[in-house]
Every structure is written in C-alpha cells, then in structure tokens.
Amino acid sequence: MRHLPRHSAVRSSAIAIAVTTALLVGVVSAQDAPKAEDENDTAQLDVVTVTAQRRVEDVNEVPIAITTLSDEKLDVIGSGGDDIRVLSGRLPSLNIESSFGRAFPRFYIRGLGNTDFDLNASQPVSLIYDDIVQENPLLKGFPMFDLDSVEMLRGPQGTLFGRNTPAGVLKFQSRRPDQEHDGYAQVSYGQMGNANFEGAVGGGLNDAWSMRASALYQRRDDWVDNTHSTGGDDLEGYKEFAARVQLLYAPSDDSEALFNIHLRSLDGTARLFRANIIQHGSNDFVPGFDRDSIAIDGDNHQELDTWGTNARLRFDLGRVTLFSVTGYESAESFSRGDIDGGFGAVFAPPSGPGFIPFPAESADGLPEHRQLSQEFRFESNDWGDFDWQAGVFWFDESISIDSFSYDTLAGGAQNGYARQEQDNTAWALFASGEYQAGDALTLRAGLRYTRDEKDFAAFRTQSPFGAPDIGPLTANPSDSDVSWDLSAVYALADEVNLYGRVARGFRAPSI
C-alpha cells in the first residue's frame, strides 16, 4: 500500500495576449469552409460560434485561448473507432494518455496535468459533458458520439463553470433534440475485427416535446498473442457500448427543460506492460521485439460500467434568465493486469523476457461511486452596455476504491488488499460581467469563491509480505479560495481583434 501522501491545494495564474482574425479559428471543419453562391462571389468563412462564456458568441470576440471542433470534423476523426484520446494532438497544446487502456484518460493542457494513476486522482483539466462536470477520471472517458461540438478552453477557468480548474476545460455538447425528424447511421469495419457503429434518430413528439436517441458500439478482436503456456488469453480486444436518450420540453420561447440519461459499458483488457523491450542507453527496441505478441503469466482484463442523468432547465424572467443544471453520475469498474510484464522471476526460473526481479500482478476496483451536482445561474437580458452572469454551484461525491495484489507464482491467488474511502463536498459562488466601454473596446471581469472539504480514510487488511494491518489512516483536508479573471477585447479592424486576459485558478486539496 502506498504511503498516505501530503494533501495540498494548487493555485495558478496565467496571462494571455493574442490577435484573433476570421482565419485563426484553430480547427475549421468542412461545414465552416468557404462557401460561394456562384463563381463570381467572394468566398467567406461562416461565423463560428462558441459557448465558452455560457453565451453563444462569435469565436473571434471571446477573450480566451479557445479551439473548437464541429460535428462534421468530429465524425471524421472518430470514424476509426478510437476513444477520447483521439483528440490528443488534434487540438493545439492538448495531450491525452492512459495507463488503464480505454478507461482512464489523463488530460494535459499546455503541459499541465496529473500523472497519478490512482482512481481518486484529481486532475487540473476539467471535462464538462452536457454542462455536467465529470470529476472522477473514469467518467472522463465517456465516448464521443452524436456531438454538436467540442470546445477546449486553455488557462484557469472557474468564474463561469462549475468546478474551478487551473489548466483548462474540455467542453462537450451533444446534439439537442428538435422538432425536425432526422437520423443517421454510420458503420465501418477494418482489420483485427475492428467494427464501429454510430447512429441517432430524433424529432418532435408533439408541439411541446421532442426526443433524440443515439448509440455507439465499438469492438476489436484480441490481436496480441500471449505466448506463455501458463498465461491468460490473447489480449488488446474490447467491446464497448454507449447510449444516450434526451427529451426536450419547450412549451414556449420563454422556458424549456432538457432531460438526459446516458450509459456506458466496456469489456476489454487493461493496458499491457512489456518487460525489457528497450535497449539500454537508447530509444530503440530490443532485437526481435514483436508488438503482436507478449509473454506474461498473469491475468489481464477490464470492466467498466457508468451511467448518469441530468436535467437542464431555462426560465426567461424578463430582465434575467434563470438556468438550473442538476446532474447525477455513477461508475463501477475493475481492472487487473500483470504489471511485471513478463513471466516468472529471477529467483523462480524460468523467467523472462530479460531480467524479472520479482512478480507483480495487481488490480484496482471502483465498487462504489456516485456524484451529485447542482448549479443555479442568472444571466442578464439586454442590459445595454453591461451584461452579467452570476450563480451558485454545489458538488458532492462519495467514492470507494479497492486495491488488490496477487501471487502470480501461486496461480494468481490474492495476497494483498487495501481500501480507500472519500467523501468530497464543495460549493462556490461565481459572477462575471462584460462592459462595452466604446465602439471598439470590451472589458470583462469575473470573480469566484470556492469552499472544498474532503473526508478521507485508508486501510490495509492483507499484505503480500505478511506485514500487520494498517489503518485506518485518515485525513480531512479543506480549503477556501478566491479566484478571478480580467480581460479586454479591442477591435483593430472589422476582422481583427486584439485581446488580453489574466486569470487566477485554484484546484482543491487532493490526496
């Protein structure tokens, strides 16, 4: 069992100065490409709108380093069956990696992230899916399908979004139901039994109600052969299913209620560990390395099930609009792997490949998890030169983590067990305003107060070395913080804006 690490809060600040033009959109999809009515017309870019500041705005007028991917571009890059890590490198300054295969992505924006592979690890990059923050790392891997857009906001956020985050935000928006009846289906098949299906159907149920249902199925055969006689099955295959149903109630232009229920089921293998495949003193593989084969004597498999539901309400009250966002998320998982990446040990021959000092086989499970969140937000309507938003956010999470070790040399018998339990409660007040200081100058400012509290306990009841029980070890970290941002946009010309932003972010104490 790992020692209980120190807990700490993280505060960060960032300054950005940039010039935006109609051509500097980051990624422009096919539907945003130049269009002309006839050969004599001048091609122009369509306006690309984003919701980075909780309003629909022209991307060139938003004082945030932002990149957007539209639905058509997402269809192209997701057609190969990859998981959410397919966005890595396709959005500038974004990297996504995982040591848990498809289940546990870790995000880095401008190099800032968290390499910790614990199921309780807090990340400084926040992922918001349909206005609901996905806090646990296992929730962050929910597949991309039937999306309207993806937006990446770089730098500290928090004066507009639920959880404060010092590195940035990835914001996913599903296609909403509407009155138009439509649908689609796309199927692909490739080598290694790679099959992908994505489809959706939706439309009006009556004048007030509309619905949209969408689903994704992906599979791949096991393509890595386990050549060891006492090892497990072949590896690297998976089957994954995800679905989402949305109901929209819009009795008038003044109010609406959007209900969402979604789920995911993944059955596959964990990330493969391979022993001694790099030549010492170089970046080269050892002679004879074959990516399609491995020799391990331990078990390797992974299961993950998640589901959630949310309700997003809007009420136009005249001078202001009230928004309510209520979310529930739950996850359950188990992932086991042969961590030594080989077979046997130097003291229990035969062993290999190369030097195996000792066998290591372990697993992590998430038997209990639930997340509740609630946000109320007011937005001004046509207040002249000044517009504002203000709200309150509440978050509550309960999580239990099981950690196991196994004696590979004794047929994989369990020889170690430890458990972590944590309750996390947080709440925040946030507000932001925008002032049109002149024909060319727009000033913006935001402020946030955050309070975060955790109750943590860890204990070990079985040791692979026969050591006595440990725990419970407890910790109760908490912290409060005031974060803020200031920005300005100056229109140098009709198609050229100069903006600057300075922001301070906060990440709550993490164990």
N, C-alpha and C positions, 0 to 999 in steps of 0.2 A: 504494500500500500504506500502511496506517495505521502510524503510529509505534508501536513496542512500548510499551504503557502500563505504568505502575508497577503492581506487584502488592502486594496488601495483604490482611490478614485483617480481618474485621469482627466485632466483639463488640457485643452489645446486651443490654439488660435491660428487663424490663417488670414492672409491678406492676398487679394487677387485684383489685378488690374488688367483689363483686356479690351480689345476692339472687336466688335461683332459687326458682321455685314450679312447681307442676304445669302452669301455663299458659305459662310462659316457656320454651318449647322451641325457639324460633327459627322453624322451619317445621314445621307439623304436617300430615301427609298425610291423605288420606281414610281410610286404614285406621287412623289414630290418632285419628279423630274420636270424639266422644262416642257411646256406644252404650247402649241400654237394652233390658232383657229384655221389658218391656211398658210401657204408657203410665204406669203408676204408679211405675215405678222411676226413680231419680235417675240422670241421665246422668253418666258419669265418663270421664275420659281414660284410655286404656290406658297402661301403663308403657312409656316409650320408652327402649330400651336402646342403649348405645353401647359401642365398644371403644377409646375414646380412650386408655385406660391399659392396653391389651393384655389386659383382662379385660372380660367382659360385665357392665355396670353400669347402674343407673338414671341417666339423664342429669342428674337433679337432685342427684345425690350426687358428681358429678365436679367438682373444683375447677379447671376450665379453661373459658375462654370458648369454647363449642362450639355449632355448629349442625349439625343432621342432616337429611338428605333420605332418605326411604324409597323403596322400589322403585316404589310406585304414583305418588308425586309425580314421580319421575324419568321415568316413562313419559309423563306429561302434558307436561312441559316439553321433552322430547326429541322429541316427535311431529312437530315442524315441520322436522326434518332439519338443524338447526343442529349445529355442532361443540361442543367442550367450552366454548367461550366463552359458551354459553347460560347457564352458571351465574353469569356476571357480573351483579351486582345482585340475583340471586335468593338469594344468601347474604349476610347483612349484612357490610359492610366488605370485600367481595371484588370486585376488578376484574380482568378478563382482556382483553388486547388483543393484536394481532398486526400486524406489517408484512410477514408472509410468507403471508397468507391463512390456510388451514386447517392449515398445517403446523407453526407455531412459536408457540404461545401463551405470553404473558408474564403472570405472576400477581403481583398486589399484594394484600396483606392489611394493612388499616389504613394504606394508602398506602405501605407498604414493599415494594419490588420492585427490578427491574433493567431499565432501558430498553434496554440494549445488545442489538443485533440480530445480534451475531456468533454463529456456530454453536457457539462454545466458551464462550458466556457462562454464568456461574454465577448461579443465582437464589437469593435468600434465602427463597423459598417452596418447600417440598419437596412433591412429589407422590408418594404411595405407592399403587401399584396392586397389589392382592392381596399385600400385605406386602413388595413389592419396590419399592425406591426407583427412580424414573425420573429420572436425573440430567440427561441431555442434554435441551435444550429440545425437540428433535424427538420425543423419547419421551413428553413430557408431553401431547401432543395425541392420544393413543390414544383412540378413540371410546368413548362411554358407551353400553353396551347390556347387557341381561340382568344388571343390577346389583342387589344386595341393598340397598346403602345407600351414601351419600356423607356423610362427616363432615369438617367444617372446624374445625381447632384453631387458635385465634389466640394469638400470642405465641411466645416462644422454646420450642422443643422439643428433645429430644435424649437425655434420661435414660431414654427408653423406645423410641425409634425409631432406625433405622439411621443415617441421616445427620443431623448436627446442623444445625439451621436456626433463624435468629434471628427470622423473621417469622411463621411458622406452617406448618401442614401441611394438605394436602388428602388425604383417605384414601378410596380407592375399594375396595369389596368386591364381587366377583362373586357371583352366586348359586351356592352349592355343590351338587354332586351329592348325591342321597339315594336311598333305596330306592323312593320313590313315583314311579310312572311319570306324567309330565306333560309338557306342552309348550304353546307358544303361537306365534302368528304375527300380526303386525300390518302392514298395508300402507296407505300414504297416497299421494295424488297431488295435485299442485297446479299453479298457473300456472308458467310458464317451464320446463315439463317437469320439475318437481320431483317426484321419486319416492323413496319410502323404504320399505324392508323391514327388519323385525327379527323374528327367531324363535329358538326354542330347543326342544330336546327332551332328555329325560333320564329316568333311572330305574335300578333295580337290574339288574345283570348276573347276579349270584348273591348268596348271603348275605353275601359279604365285599366285592364290587366293585360300584360304581355309576359312572355316567357322565353327563355333561351336555355337549352341543354347542350352541353358539349362534353366530349370524352376523348381520351388518348389511350392507346395501347401500344406498347413497345416490347420487343423481345429480341434476344440474341442467343444463339447456341453457345454451349461451352466450347471454347476454341483453344484453350490451353490444356495440354495433356499433362496429367500428373503421372510421371514415370516411376514413382516409387511404389514398391509392391504392397507396403502396408499403409500407404496414403489413402486419402479420400478420393472423391470423384474428380472428373475433369472440371475446369474452372473458367471463370470470367463470363459466364452466361447470366442472363437475367430475364425476368418477366415483370413488367410494370403496367399498372392500370391506374388512371386518374379520371375523375369526372367532376362536373360542376353543373348545378341547376340554379338558375336565377329567375325570380319572379319580381316584376316591376308593377307597382300600383301607382298610377298617375291620374287621379280623378280630375285634376285641373292643372293649369300652369303654375299655380301657387304652392303646390305640395306634391310630394312623391315619397314612396317607400320602396326601397330595393332590398330584397331578401336573397341570401346566397347560402347554399350548402355545398360542400366540396369534400372530396376524399381522395386518398392515395393508398395504393398497396404495392409494395416492392418485394420481390423474392429473387435473390441472386447470391452473389459471392462478395465477400469483403475484398478490400484491396490486397493484392498479392505482395508478400515480402519475398525477396530473392537474395539469397546469401552469396556474397563474394563474387559478384558479377562485374566489378570494376577493377581494372588493373591498378596496382599500387603506383602512385606517382603520376597518374594520367587520368584523362576523362574517357578512356577507351574501354569497351567491353573486353572481357577475357576471351581468349580464343575458344571457339566452339559455342559461344552463347547463342541460344535459340529462344526467341521470345514466345514461341508456340509451345514450349514445354517447361516443366518445373519438376522438382523432386522434393516433396515435403511429406512428412509422416504424421502431420496433424490435420485437424478438421478446419474447414473454411466454409462458412455460409452466413447469410444475412437476410433478415426480415425487417420490414418497416411498414407500419400502418399509421396513417394520420387522417384526421377528419376535423372539420370545423364548420362553423356557421356564423353569419353576421347579418346585421340589419343596418342599413344606411337611410336615414330619414332627412327630408328637407321641408322646411316650412317658411314661406315668404310672409313676413310680418309687416311688410310695408317698407319702412326705412331700413330694416335689417332683415337678414335671413338667418334662421336657426338651422344648424346641422347637428344631427346626432349619429354617432357611429358606435355600434355595440358589436363586440366580437368574442367568439369562443374558439379555442384551438386545443387539440389534444393529439398526443403522439405516443406510440408504443413501438419499441424496437429491440432487436437482439442481433449482435454482430460478433462472430467468433473467427479467429484467424491463427495461423501458425506463424508466429512473429519471428522465429529464428530463421525462417526462410530456407530451411534445409531438412535433413533427417539425421537422427542420432545425435551424438555429442562426442567430443574428443575422448571422454572417459567411458563412453559406451559405444564402441565401434560395432558395425561400420557407420561412418558418418560422412557428411558432405552436403553440398559441394564445397570444397575448401575446408577451412577451419571453423568448426561449430563449437564454441566454448561450453555452451550449455543449452538445453532445450528451452524454448519459451513458447507457450501457447496460452492465449488469454481471450477474454470476451468481455464486452460491456453490454448492459441491457438497460432499457428505459421502461420499467414496468408500469410506472405511474407518472402521468404528466397532464396538467391542464393549465390553460392560460385564459384569463378573462381581461377584457379591456373595455373602457368606455370613454368616449370623448364627446363633449358638447362644445360647439363653436358658433359664434355670431360673426356675420360678415355684413359690412355696410353695403347699402344700395344707393348709388348716385348721390354721394355727399359732396359733390362739386370737386374742388381741387384736392380734397383729403378723403382717402378711403382707409379702412382699418378692418382688422380681424382680431378676435380675442376668444379664448376658450380655456377649458379645464380638461385635463387628461388623468385617468386613473387606470392602474395596471396591477394585476395580482396573478402570481404564478406559483404553482406548487409542483415540485419535481422530486422523484426518487431515482437513484442510479445504482445499479448492481454491477460490481466488477468481480470477475472470476479468473482464476488461473487453473491450468490443467497439467497433469503429469503425462506428457506425451509418451515417455518410456514405459508407463504403466497402462497403456491403452487409452490414454486420454481421460483418466479419472480426475475428477475435480479435487484440487488440493489447496485452493485458496478462495476466500470470499471477503469482500468489503462492500460497504454501502454508504452512500451519501444521500442526505435529505435536505431540501432547502425550500423555504417559503420566501417569496420576494413581493413586497408591496411598494408601489411608487405612485406618486401623484405630482402634477405640475400645473402651473398657471402660465399661460403664454399670451402674448399680444404683439401685433405688428401694425405699422401704419405706413402709408405712402402719401407724399405731398408733391403736387405739381407746382414746383417753385417758379416755373416760367415756361415759355413755349418749348424750350429745349432741355430743361433740367428737371429731373425727377429724383426726389430724395426718399429713402426708405430706412426704417429702423425697426428692430424687434427686440423683445425682452422676454425672458423666461425664468421662472423659479421652479426648481426641482427638489423633491424630497424622495429619497430612496432608502429602504430598510430591508435587511435580509436576516433570516434566522437559519443558521446552518449547523448540521451535525454530521459527523462521520465516524464510522467504527469498523473494526475488522474482527471477524469471529473465526477465521480459519487462515492459517499461514502455511505456505508451501515449505517453510523451513522449520516448522514446529514451534514457532515463537508464540508467546502468550497473546491473548486477545488485546486489542487496543480500543480505547474509546469508552464512551463517546467523546470525541473531540468537538467542541462547539465554538462558534463564532457568531457575532451579531453586528456586522458592520453596517453603518448608516452614514449618510452624508446629505447635506443640502448645498445647493449651488445656485448662483445667479449667472446666467449666460445671456449673450446679446449679439446682435449684428447691426452694422451700419453699411449702407450702400448708396450709390448715386449713379444715375444714368444720364449722359449728356449726348444729345443728338447732334453729331457733327454735320450730318447731311441726311437726306431722306433715307438712304440705305446704309448708313454707317453710324453706329453708336459707340461711345466710349463709356465703359463702366468700371467702377472700383468697389470693392467690398472688403470689409474687415469683420471677422466673426470670432467669437469665443465659444468653444464647445465643452461638453462635460460628459464623462462616462462614469457611471456609478461604481461604488466599491464592488470588486469582483473577487471571487475565491477560486 
